[in-house]
């Protein structure tokens, strides 16, 4: 494919949007606060309405109780009317959620957004979900949707008008929230930024448990882990562009023989790696399979990614089996079947039918990092391929949904990309101006400093290098190439 593609520059976007409109005040400041304090929202209690110490915005806190056993905290930050950009922004959470981080709201509200976020109903900690199906629903999808409904109601009451457009931005668990919104509630948002989405949720946590059990039986020292990562980077270097060769793995899709070769090279580089370590690595790189049927539950740790980061996060098993069951006793046969039946229909965001979202003009950008072992790329790449299958072709999907496989990006940063692209601004430009991103700009770090910028192209394109011009350029990349999670581990959504 020979196409001349100009990099997408997020910095240039700010001049593309309409300036903040002057909104006629509905009433005095005190009257506005009174309106909010007296506002009635279904199954909700407004617990606090106050002016921010900066004197530039109003903060609303509320609790949603849609069912007995459900307790969802929400905050909505409202810039003053003359600073509001007429946009509503929903923000995702991270991990098991359970709290709200004010700093995440301060920046967007300062930029003019009316912004809301939620603790997803898991406060004070993840143990709130032990045996509580209502918390499962809230964490899976309900809290984010009800936050959105309540947030827009508060916006309407405060400004006297609906938001002109609404956006959602989240990463990791926030990416799960993002895809749940697109799939279950396509009318909630006009544009969605889903970074490193943990959308294949129950298989992902089965992967965490698989790795946890292996690493407890056969631990690796930091030095041994570094040897394994270095061996993967060295082995895959021949497939890289020059700037990345030996530093990280841009495309970790591999064969069983590739895994054998990486294990052998790691043992050659580090004599402390035993045969037991080699056997453990084969299992870690392959990923969990059903103990009885052999079906794929999830894929393995990507070559070149951290081993240490790929385990833990086992609270979902406590939700189903109780806090007292030893995690090392959970098996990958009947126990995984029971766990899947309980949680997967509520937590997983796996539906490829995004027609309703596309029909309303919605725009969606999804990213995954190739060095991410917390939320590995496999399930999201395959999800995108299933959306393509559902829509009957890549071009039909790229008209509203783009996927970027970001070379060298780990969960939250390096070893490669240390400044991921601003997806929210890219989504907003696409939705408001019809400017589909043809590439995103990322920056790589070496020794803690930005070393070079890298242009990232939408899947299935990949980043190539033109030696004659010393420039990055788009190159054809392979489609698919990951083993699909078996259908019964990602059953249809419930309710």
Secondary structure, DSSP 8 states (H G I E B T S, - for coil): ---------GGGGGGGS--------SS-HHHHHHHHHT---TTEEEEEEEE-TTSSEEEEEEEE-SSTT--EEEEEEEE-GGG--SEEEEE---TT--S--HHHHHHHHHTT-EEEEE-TT--S-GGGGTT-HHHHHIIIIIHHHHHHHHHHHHHHHHHSS--SEEEEEEETHHHHHHHHHHHH-TTS-SEEEEES---SHHHHHHHHHHHHHHHHHS---HHHHHHHHHHHHHHHGGGS-TTTTTT--S-----HHHHHHHHHHHHHH-TT--HHHHHHHHHHHH--B-TTT--B------TTS-SGGGS---HHHHHHH-TTS-GGG--TTHHHHHHHHHHHHHH-------HHHHHTT-EEEEEEETT-SSS-SHHHHHHHHHHHHHHTSHHHHHTTEEEEEETT-BTTB-SSEEE---HHHHHHHHHHH----S-EEEEEEETTEEEEEEEE--TTEEEEEETTTTEEEEEE-----S----GGGS-----
